[in-house]
Amino acid sequence: MGVGPIYVLGYWNSWSAGADTDKFDPLELSTLLRWRNYDYFSQTTHWDPQELPAGETAPADQTLPASLYLADKPSWFGSVAWPAIGPDVSGMSNKLPAQLCYESNNLGGGAFDASRCY
């Protein structure tokens, strides 16, 4: 069994990247932001400044917030672990409130009623 590439940059079809080189995106490599991304192959977050686009400098602090969307845990998360998903979460993920609501109110069949949870 062969090993596939982690990245084939700038190409629309990574499985035939050796052909049709006219379909490569010439800006992909110069505009790609891989820095701070979690790599499932090595199971680490990469902090390599060489992975920043040209002209960008790496921040001195490597601390990521629990969410890049919300400043704090939302009230509707209740007692569910926050953040629920991420490389720093044990097992990589926990169940979301919506999943727990569905499982506790619909496993017996019938119509699902989210108002029973929220």
Buried (B, 14 or more C-beta within 10 A) or exposed (E): EEEEEEEBEBBEEEEEBEEEEEEBEEEEEEEBEBBBEBEEEEEEBEEEEEBBEEEEEBEEEEEBEBBEEEEEBEEEBEEBBBBBEBEEBEEEEBBBBEEBBBEEBBEEEEEEEEEEBE
